[in-house]
Amino acid sequence: MLRLFSTACLLFVTFSLSAVAQAEVRVLTSIKPLQLIAAAVQDGVGQPEVLLPPGASPHHYALRPSDVRSVRDADLLYWVGPDLESFLPRVLVGRVSVSVAVQNLPRMSLRHFGESQAQHKDDHADEHDHAHRPGSLDAHLWLLPANARVIADKMAADLALADPVNAARYQANAAAFAGRLEALDQRLSARLDAVKGKPYFVFHQAYDYFEAAYGLSHAGVLSVLGEVQPGAQHVAAMRKRLQQAGPTCVFSEPPFRPRLAQTLSAGLPVTLAEMDAMGAALAVDAQGYETLLENLAAELAGCLEPL
């Protein structure tokens, strides 16, 4: 009898451990912003992983063997799409688990480079970011709160299927996330309303979704292809644009400030600042995505309000 009881206990423990192991869904995202959205959905159940390390460019990342293993082993994988992570499609070939390119989700609001060119026709001119071809998809889609809600809903649905035991928690987390975004939207609208129309320039055309959401618009893109140093004529043309703008802000992306920034702004009423569209330094928690947007608004308003 004791032996039968021990055997029954062993089977029960084995079954329980198996059930727990089965419920542990490994979520992998390509970039930090998607990881932050996943963290809101998985709050209290699991912790999503991210493929790209801090500071790595999703445009030019070289996968390591450990990265390939991470892609292979993840239960659910989320990436923006080939317009951003051009290194991923070849690695996804043969992957049998769920892989979601969020740019293809229904209800996503997508923008394409050149859509707002008419209103900036005179401002962009030679400063156009040659890395972004007119008409190509603007893949920085996570900076629109409405898109983050669509992504969170998809993640919650996928997680509910993969982990039915916690399905209600995932759905509740997604609903709570949507509610917090509505409140955040009101706060950001109030904060940014005061700086509408104030001129500012960017080194990377990465913020159009965020700008469109809050009625903002950069005056120009001070960008060149890759790390190629522009010629003297091109530098003079960009500097002239800054002179014509008067007191203004020029935003670069961390962790690197272009060497060109000092050259262009020397002796002018220009404030150099940063906007981090990737949230590289943020903690991965349920409020991380909201903090990403709060920081963008604070960085913009903090520089523009004194002008």
Buried (B, 14 or more C-beta within 10 A) or exposed (E): EEEEEEEEEEEEEEEEEEEEEEBEBBBBBBBBBBBBBBBBBBBEBBEBBBBBEEEBEBEEBEBEEEBEEBBBEBBBBBBBBBBBBEBBEEBBEEEEBBBBBBBEBEEBEBBBBBBBEEEBEEBBEEBBBEBBEEEEBBBBBBBBBBBBBBBBBBBBBBBBEBBEEBBEBBBBBBEBBBEBBEEBBEEBEEBBEEBEEBBBBBBBBBBBBBBBBBEBBBBBBBBBEEEEEBEEEBBEBBBEBBBEBEEBBBBBBBEEBBEBBEEBBEEBEBBBBBBBBBBBEBEBEBBBBBBBBBBBBBBBBBBBEEB
